[in-house]
């Protein structure tokens, strides 16, 4: 299980880790949900970067052909 906290306040508070069935839940900075990569600021920059990289690879193959 993973947890991603979004906090837009100026004074950020330390969030204690969540424990379920004596196992801590992993805190992550970005998460892929339904094919879209979101980060903790809810921006799509990581998603766009990943898509660009994938499309560049495919275009390179087409150029070689």
C-alpha positions in Angstrom: 0.0 0.0 0.0 1.1 3.5 -0.7 0.2 6.9 0.6 0.6 10.3 -1.1 -0.1 13.5 1.0 -0.9 16.8 -0.7 -0.5 19.8 1.5 -0.7 23.4 0.0 -0.4 25.2 3.4 2.6 27.5 4.0 3.4 26.0 7.4 3.7 22.3 6.6 3.2 19.9 9.4 5.0 16.6 9.8 2.6 13.7 9.1 3.0 10.6 11.1 3.1 7.3 9.1 -0.1 5.3 8.9 0.0 1.7 10.2 -2.4 -1.0 9.0 -2.2 -4.5 10.4 1.2 -3.7 12.1 2.6 -2.7 8.7 3.6 0.9 7.9 2.1 2.4 4.7 4.8 3.7 2.3 4.8 7.4 1.7 5.6 8.4 -1.9 6.1 11.7 -3.7 4.4 10.6 -7.0 1.9 7.9 -7.9 0.6 6.4 -11.1 -3.2 6.1 -11.0 -5.3 4.9 -14.0 -2.3 5.6 -16.2 -1.7 9.2 -15.0 1.3 10.1 -12.9 0.5 12.6 -10.2 2.9 14.2 -7.8 2.2 15.6 -4.4 1.7 19.1 -5.8 -1.0 17.6 -8.2 0.9 18.7 -11.3 1.3 16.6 -14.4 5.0 17.4 -15.1 6.2 13.9 -14.4 3.4 12.4 -16.5 4.2 14.7 -19.5 7.9 14.0 -19.2 7.3 10.2 -19.2 5.0 10.5 -22.2 7.5 12.6 -24.1 10.2 10.1 -23.5 8.0 7.2 -24.7 7.0 9.1 -27.9 10.5 10.1 -28.7 11.6 6.5 -28.5 8.8 5.5 -30.9 9.6 8.4 -33.3 13.2 7.3 -33.4 12.2 3.8 -34.5 9.9 5.2 -37.2 12.7 7.5 -38.4 15.1 4.5 -38.7 12.5 2.7 -40.9 
